[in-house]
Amino acid sequence: MTGGLDATHDPGLRSWVSSANDAGTDFPIQNLPFGVFRRVGRDEQARVGIAIGAEILDVTAALRARIYHGLAEAAAAACGAPSLNDLMALGHEHWSALRQQTSEFLRAGGGREAANAARGDEVLVAMTSADLLVPARVGDYTDFYASVHHATNVGSMFRPDNALLPNYKFVPIGYHGRASSIVASGTRIHRPNGQTKGAADAAPGYGPSKALDYESELGVFVGPGNSLGEPLPIASATEHMFGVCLVNDWSARDIQTWEYQPLGPFLSKSFATTVSPWVVTMEALAPFRVPAFARPAGDPPPLAYLSDDADRERGGLEITLEVWLRTQRLRDGGAPAVRLSRASFTGMYWTMAQLLTHHASNGCNLRPGDLLASGTVSGPSKDTRGCLLELTWRGSEPLSLPDGETRTFLEDGDEVIMRGYCEREGAARIGFGECTGEVVPAVGAG
């Protein structure tokens, strides 16, 4: 398993970019996540940047300034593309070299600080003056169902006597999603139209969904991938994972209920999936690797192809995910968003390495930039449930908001804000930024 600790993770590091040293910043020098941007109002090609505090290091400009050499120079050259795919294809040695030399350039202290800081105007772009885009060209998108808490809750609603199907603890369950409707954080989400049928309805009808929901997830972007017909062993799975982003898998529950049998989600999911703009690399997450979820006594062990000592010891990720809601009324009144849930990724039944390994186990070829999402991240208590379906128990237990509003599912004008971060003693806190989307009315209901 790649991705050990080195000097770039030192919690004592500081940067000459002063905002990177602010308490609570998501982007200290220990993080250095990758994204794709272009400056607002400029007729220019999008390119790869690295978040540092409230700034973006323009990797192409840094390359012109001769900051990089060797493998890092080749990696930086790949960052001139309008997506991360070329960089993702290069592999861990290139990613690590680029991270090392970027950290050295940005860190405070040492004989080069003044000279490096003098280049700030040349290589830095303020985040407030940049448009942040979908970070990769996603050829394929797969969504999994890796939280046993979420799976059990949903199963209890629809199958009270058989909540968890017998295959769940043997097979990482997933479905093939729609890559073309993956959108950048901040994109408005049109309420989808579709067929629905209530229990008392004689026939289905067509129109805007009345049960629009979010799902709080993590997504991992594939790095080099594998050739068609050649599985990926779990021992090398992390070498094929570039980094992690936040994912909101928007879901129309009423459409889903009518369509999902016998083949699963279709139009209830394909209308939009929002991703955060910054991809936190697996290397940046090294201080937050923890043991995989401890399966309860009596649960079957993973089959041999999904079993690996290193993954058991360090396959979990200590990431906290929060979901916040700002309604139209809260926004109009200048009130802050309300936190709906907070969950830990450590409770996921399947690790990211197991998801990737299983995906490729039949010889399916994964490619640079492919996105694998975890499925809803939920925990054992109500305040850790990662979607409204669970929080309101299919609408039967409405949420009460501080201003007197209630919600069973999302209404037009609601803005969903997802945040993620890692923190523990002995390591610098790092974050993912935000993944946001505002619901707007359906188009052409007919």
KAHU-V319482 format. One record per backbone hydrogen bond with DSSP energy under -0.5 kcal/mol. NH is the residue of the N-H (numbers start at 0). CO is the residue of the C=O. E is the energy in kcal/mol with one decimal. If there is no record, write none. Layout:
[[NH & CO & E] [NH & CO & E]]
This chain:
[[8 & 5 & -1.9] [9 & 6 & -1.2] [12 & 9 & -1.9] [15 & 105 & -1.8] [16 & 105 & -0.5] [17 & 15 & -1.1] [19 & 16 & -1.9] [20 & 17 & -1.9] [21 & 18 & -1.0] [24 & 21 & -1.7] [30 & 27 & -1.8] [31 & 27 & -1.0] [33 & 278 & -2.1] [34 & 48 & -2.3] [36 & 46 & -2.7] [37 & 130 & -1.5] [39 & 128 & -2.5] [41 & 38 & -1.8] [43 & 41 & -1.5] [46 & 36 & -2.2] [47 & 78 & -2.4] [48 & 34 & -2.6] [49 & 56 & -1.7] [50 & 32 & -2.0] [51 & 54 & -2.5] [52 & 26 & -3.2] [54 & 51 & -2.0] [55 & 124 & -2.4] [56 & 49 & -3.3] [57 & 55 & -0.8] [57 & 122 & -3.1] [58 & 47 & -1.2] [58 & 56 & -1.0] [59 & 47 & -0.5] [61 & 57 & -2.5] [62 & 58 & -2.2] [63 & 59 & -2.0] [64 & 60 & -1.6] [65 & 62 & -1.6] [66 & 61 & -2.0] [71 & 68 & -1.1] [72 & 69 & -0.5] [73 & 69 & -1.6] [74 & 70 & -2.3] [75 & 71 & -2.7] [76 & 72 & -2.0] [77 & 73 & -1.3] [78 & 74 & -0.6] [78 & 75 & -0.9] [79 & 76 & -1.4] [80 & 77 & -1.2] [83 & 134 & -1.9] [87 & 83 & -2.9] [88 & 84 & -2.0] [89 & 85 & -0.5] [89 & 86 & -1.3] [90 & 86 & -0.7] [94 & 90 & -2.1] [95 & 91 & -3.0] [96 & 92 & -2.0] [97 & 93 & -2.3] [98 & 94 & -2.2] [99 & 95 & -2.7] [100 & 96 & -2.3] [101 & 97 & -2.0] [102 & 98 & -2.5] [103 & 99 & -2.1] [104 & 100 & -1.8] [105 & 101 & -2.1] [106 & 102 & -1.5] [107 & 13 & -3.8] [112 & 109 & -1.0] [115 & 111 & -2.8] [116 & 112 & -3.1] [117 & 113 & -1.7] [118 & 115 & -1.5] [119 & 116 & -1.9] [121 & 118 & -1.0] [122 & 118 & -1.6] [123 & 119 & -2.4] [124 & 55 & -2.2] [126 & 53 & -2.3] [128 & 125 & -1.7] [129 & 126 & -1.7] [130 & 37 & -3.1] [131 & 129 & -0.5] [132 & 35 & -2.6] [137 & 135 & -1.1] [138 & 136 & -0.8] [141 & 370 & -2.5] [142 & 174 & -2.5] [143 & 372 & -2.1] [144 & 172 & -1.3] [145 & 373 & -2.5] [147 & 145 & -0.7] [150 & 146 & -2.5] [151 & 147 & -2.2] [152 & 148 & -2.4] [153 & 149 & -2.7] [154 & 150 & -2.2] [155 & 151 & -2.2] [156 & 152 & -1.4] [157 & 153 & -1.7] [158 & 154 & -3.4] [161 & 158 & -2.2] [164 & 162 & -0.6] [167 & 164 & -1.7] [169 & 166 & -1.9] [170 & 166 & -2.7] [172 & 170 & -0.8] [174 & 142 & -2.4] [176 & 140 & -2.8] [176 & 174 & -0.6] [178 & 176 & -0.7] [180 & 177 & -0.6] [181 & 178 & -1.5] [182 & 272 & -2.9] [184 & 274 & -1.1] [185 & 435 & -2.8] [186 & 183 & -1.9] [188 & 437 & -3.0] [189 & 187 & -0.6] [190 & 439 & -2.5] [193 & 206 & -2.0] [195 & 204 & -2.2] [200 & 197 & -1.4] [204 & 195 & -2.6] [206 & 193 & -1.8] [208 & 191 & -2.8] [212 & 250 & -2.8] [215 & 385 & -2.2] [216 & 214 & -0.6] [216 & 246 & -2.4] [218 & 244 & -2.7] [219 & 371 & -2.9] [220 & 242 & -2.7] [221 & 369 & -2.6] [222 & 239 & -2.8] [225 & 365 & -1.7] [228 & 362 & -3.3] [229 & 226 & -2.1] [230 & 228 & -0.6] [232 & 230 & -0.5] [235 & 232 & -1.5] [236 & 233 & -1.3] [238 & 235 & -0.9] [239 & 236 & -1.9] [240 & 237 & -1.5] [241 & 220 & -2.6] [241 & 239 & -0.6] [242 & 220 & -0.8] [243 & 279 & -3.0] [244 & 218 & -2.5] [246 & 216 & -2.4] [247 & 273 & -2.9] [248 & 214 & -1.7] [248 & 246 & -0.6] [249 & 247 & -1.4] [250 & 212 & -2.2] [251 & 267 & -2.2] [252 & 210 & -2.6] [252 & 250 & -0.9] [255 & 251 & -2.6] [256 & 252 & -2.4] [257 & 253 & -1.2] [258 & 254 & -2.0] [259 & 255 & -2.3] [261 & 259 & -0.5] [263 & 259 & -3.3] [268 & 265 & -1.5] [269 & 265 & -1.9] [271 & 268 & -1.0] [272 & 180 & -1.8] [273 & 247 & -2.1] [274 & 182 & -2.2] [275 & 245 & -2.0] [276 & 433 & -0.5] [278 & 33 & -3.2] [279 & 243 & -2.5] [279 & 277 & -0.7] [280 & 278 & -0.6] [281 & 241 & -1.8] [284 & 280 & -1.3] [285 & 282 & -1.3] [286 & 283 & -0.5] [287 & 284 & -2.1] [288 & 285 & -1.4] [289 & 315 & -2.0] [291 & 311 & -2.0] [292 & 347 & -0.6] [294 & 292 & -0.8] [298 & 295 & -2.2] [305 & 302 & -2.1] [306 & 303 & -1.5] [311 & 307 & -2.3] [312 & 308 & -2.0] [313 & 309 & -2.5] [314 & 310 & -2.1] [315 & 289 & -2.6] [317 & 287 & -2.8] [318 & 316 & -1.8] [319 & 420 & -3.0] [320 & 342 & -3.1] [321 & 418 & -2.9] [322 & 340 & -1.9] [323 & 416 & -3.1] [324 & 337 & -2.7] [325 & 414 & -2.5] [330 & 326 & -2.5] [331 & 327 & -2.8] [332 & 328 & -1.8] [333 & 330 & -1.4] [334 & 329 & -2.7] [337 & 324 & -3.0] [339 & 322 & -3.3] [340 & 322 & -1.3] [341 & 382 & -2.4] [342 & 320 & -2.8] [344 & 318 & -2.9] [346 & 343 & -1.2] [347 & 344 & -1.5] [348 & 145 & -2.0] [349 & 145 & -1.0] [351 & 314 & -0.6] [354 & 350 & -2.0] [355 & 351 & -2.4] [356 & 352 & -2.7] [357 & 353 & -2.6] [358 & 354 & -2.1] [359 & 355 & -1.8] [360 & 356 & -0.7] [360 & 357 & -0.9] [362 & 359 & -2.0] [365 & 363 & -0.7] [368 & 221 & -2.3] [369 & 366 & -2.4] [370 & 139 & -2.4] [371 & 219 & -2.4] [372 & 141 & -3.0] [372 & 370 & -0.5] [373 & 217 & -2.9] [376 & 215 & -2.9] [377 & 375 & -0.8] [378 & 383 & -0.9] [383 & 380 & -1.8] [384 & 381 & -1.6] [390 & 386 & -2.4] [391 & 387 & -2.9] [392 & 389 & -0.9] [393 & 388 & -2.8] [395 & 391 & -0.7] [395 & 392 & -1.2] [396 & 391 & -2.8] [398 & 406 & -3.2] [400 & 398 & -0.5] [400 & 404 & -3.2] [403 & 400 & -2.2] [406 & 398 & -1.8] [407 & 408 & -0.6] [409 & 211 & -2.8] [412 & 438 & -3.2] [413 & 410 & -2.1] [414 & 325 & -2.3] [415 & 413 & -0.5] [415 & 436 & -2.7] [416 & 323 & -2.8] [417 & 434 & -2.3] [418 & 321 & -2.2] [419 & 432 & -0.8] [420 & 319 & -1.9] [421 & 429 & -3.1] [426 & 423 & -1.5] [429 & 421 & -1.9] [430 & 25 & -2.6] [431 & 419 & -2.3] [434 & 417 & -2.1] [436 & 415 & -1.6] [438 & 413 & -2.9] [439 & 188 & -2.6]]
